[in-house]
């Protein structure tokens, strides 16, 4: 995956029933087809229980939705970067608004992930958190105002300054970070607007996962980004 060279779409499966078990595998295969058809980078962030199965059947990277920075050993209930890699996962989301972390934990996890050759995506709820996260050295920062997540009201429309401010601050801190825009993205206009505001891709969930035709929804977003790139 060429970070930043092509638009990127990360689809967060969350724990939606439409993206659990066999349906997670079916959705991942659909996203794999969309990547091959459009040429953009597509990543699926699946539930930990589904990562091994999915990763055997698709070429797109499968990410965890969260990881812990703890080493392997006597730590019941945690998910280590080593376990993710052995399951076929290739990266992780961190600090999503539904699974928030402190900066110290984010930094520890980013470094653990990086040491194993995995990719990290740190979510931020505003421009200043985005800049602070960028200083920790992840591969991606995704800005997502939590009040817009799942609303169908895209941040690129409702609060475009969040995207432009985040891009400006992050570029001062670390120009190599790939910046994504999330929250409320549902159609191609939202995706192309995000790119025009300076983002290099999108983080989307229900707009694809819960769509009547998830493959078509992902295809519409992907093609809009190829036109807006």
C-alpha positions in Angstrom: 0.0 0.0 0.0 1.5 3.3 -1.1 0.6 5.7 1.7 -0.5 9.1 0.4 0.1 8.4 -3.2 -3.5 7.3 -3.8 -6.7 8.3 -2.0 -7.4 6.0 0.9 -10.8 4.8 2.2 -10.9 3.0 5.6 -14.2 1.2 6.3 -14.7 0.7 10.0 -16.9 -2.4 10.6 -17.5 -1.5 14.3 -19.7 -4.3 15.8 -22.5 -3.9 13.3 -24.3 -7.2 12.6 -23.9 -6.4 8.9 -20.2 -6.8 9.3 -19.8 -9.7 11.7 -18.8 -13.3 10.9 -19.6 -14.5 7.4 -21.1 -11.0 6.6 -17.8 -9.5 7.5 -16.0 -11.7 5.0 -18.6 -10.9 2.3 -18.2 -7.2 2.9 -14.4 -7.5 2.8 -14.6 -9.3 -0.6 -16.8 -6.6 -1.9 -14.3 -3.9 -0.8 -11.5 -5.9 -2.3 -13.4 -5.8 -5.7 -13.9 -2.1 -5.3 -10.2 -1.5 -4.8 -9.3 -3.5 -7.9 -11.8 -1.7 -10.0 -11.0 1.9 -8.9 -7.3 1.7 -7.9 -7.7 3.6 -4.6 -6.4 2.2 -1.3 -9.1 0.5 0.7 -8.7 -0.8 4.3 -11.2 -2.8 6.4 -11.1 -2.3 10.2 -12.8 -5.5 11.4 -13.7 -7.0 14.8 -10.8 -9.0 16.2 -12.7 -12.2 16.1 -13.0 -11.9 12.3 -9.5 -10.8 11.3 -8.0 -14.2 10.7 -10.8 -15.5 8.6 -11.1 -12.4 6.5 -7.4 -12.0 5.9 -7.2 -15.4 4.2 -9.6 -14.4 1.4 -8.8 -10.8 0.4 -5.9 -8.7 -0.7 -6.9 -5.4 1.0 -5.3 -4.8 4.4 -7.4 -5.8 7.4 -6.9 -3.7 10.5 -7.9 -4.1 14.1 -10.2 -1.5 15.6 -8.0 -1.2 18.7 -4.8 -2.7 20.1 -3.2 -2.7 23.5 0.5 -1.8 24.0 1.2 -4.6 26.4 3.7 -7.3 25.6 2.8 -10.9 25.1 2.2 -12.7 28.4 -0.2 -12.8 31.4 -2.6 -10.1 30.3 -6.1 -11.6 30.0 -8.5 -9.8 27.7 -6.0 -7.7 25.8 -5.1 -7.7 22.1 -1.4 -7.5 21.3 0.2 -6.3 18.1 1.9 -9.7 17.8 -1.4 -11.5 17.9 -2.8 -9.2 15.3 0.2 -9.8 12.9 -0.1 -13.5 13.4 -3.8 -13.4 12.6 -3.0 -11.7 9.3 -3.9 -8.1 10.3 -1.7 -5.3 9.0 -2.6 -2.3 11.2 -5.0 -0.8 13.6 -7.2 2.1 14.5 -6.4 3.9 17.7 -8.3 6.4 19.9 -11.6 6.2 18.0 -14.2 8.3 19.9 -15.9 5.1 20.9 -12.6 3.7 22.3 -10.6 6.7 23.5 -7.0 6.6 24.9 -4.6 8.9 26.6 -1.7 10.3 24.6 0.8 8.2 26.5 -1.0 5.0 25.6 -1.4 6.1 22.0 2.4 6.8 21.8 3.3 3.4 23.4 0.9 1.6 21.0 2.1 3.5 17.9 5.7 2.6 18.8 4.9 -1.1 19.4 2.9 -1.3 16.2 5.7 0.4 14.2 8.3 -2.0 15.6 6.4 -4.9 14.1 6.0 -3.3 10.7 2.3 -2.7 11.2 0.4 0.5 10.3 -1.3 2.9 12.8 -4.3 5.2 12.3 -4.9 7.6 15.2 -8.3 9.2 15.3 -8.7 12.8 16.6 -11.8 14.7 17.5 -10.4 18.1 16.7 -7.5 19.9 15.0 -5.4 20.2 18.2 -5.7 16.6 19.1 -4.9 15.7 15.5 -1.6 17.8 15.7 -0.7 16.2 19.1 -1.3 12.8 17.6 0.8 13.5 14.5 3.7 14.3 16.8 3.6 10.7 18.0 4.5 9.3 14.6 1.6 7.3 13.3 1.1 6.6 9.6 -2.4 8.2 9.5 -4.4 10.7 11.5 -8.2 10.7 11.0 -10.1 13.7 12.2 -13.7 12.9 13.3 -15.9 15.3 15.3 -17.8 12.8 17.5 -21.0 14.7 17.4 -21.3 14.0 13.6 -20.4 10.3 13.6 -23.3 8.3 12.3 -25.5 11.3 11.6 -25.2 11.3 7.9 -24.1 15.0 8.1 -20.6 15.0 6.8 -17.9 17.1 8.6 -16.7 18.3 5.2 -20.1 20.0 4.8 -21.1 20.9 8.3 -17.7 21.9 9.7 -15.2 22.2 6.9 -12.9 24.3 9.0 -12.2 21.3 11.2 -10.6 19.6 8.2 -8.7 22.6 6.9 -7.4 23.5 10.4 -6.4 19.9 11.1 -4.5 19.7 7.8 -2.7 23.0 8.4 -1.6 22.1 12.0 -0.5 18.5 11.1 1.5 19.7 8.1 3.5 21.9 10.5 4.1 19.0 12.9 4.7 16.1 10.5 4.3 16.6 6.7 4.5 12.8 6.1 1.3 12.0 7.9 -1.6 10.8 5.8 -4.7 12.8 6.8 -8.1 11.3 6.6 -11.5 12.9 7.2 -14.4 11.0 8.9 -17.8 11.5 10.5 -21.1 11.5 8.6 -19.7 10.7 5.2 -22.4 8.9 3.1 -21.9 9.8 -0.6 -19.5 10.8 -3.2 -19.9 14.5 -2.8 -18.9 14.1 0.9 -15.8 12.2 -0.2 -14.7 14.6 -2.9 -15.3 17.6 -0.6 -12.9 16.0 2.0 -10.2 15.8 -0.6 -10.7 19.3 -1.8 -10.3 20.5 1.8 -6.9 18.9 1.9 -7.6 15.4 3.3 -6.0 12.4 1.5 -8.9 10.0 2.1 -11.8 9.2 4.3 -12.8 7.0 7.3 -16.3 5.8 6.9 -18.5 3.3 8.7 -22.3 3.1 8.5 -22.4 4.9 5.2 -21.0 1.7 3.7 -21.6 -1.0 6.2 -25.3 -0.3 6.7 -26.1 0.8 3.2 -28.7 -1.2 1.2 -25.9 -2.1 -1.3 -22.6 -1.7 0.5 -20.5 -2.5 -2.6 -22.2 0.2 -4.6 -21.9 2.7 -1.7 -18.1 2.0 -1.5 -17.8 2.2 -5.3 -19.5 5.6 -5.4 -17.2 6.9 -2.7 -14.1 5.5 -4.4 -14.9 6.9 -7.8 -15.7 10.3 -6.3 -12.2 10.3 -4.7 -10.5 9.3 -8.0 -12.2 12.3 -9.6 -11.4 14.6 -6.6 -7.8 13.5 -6.2 
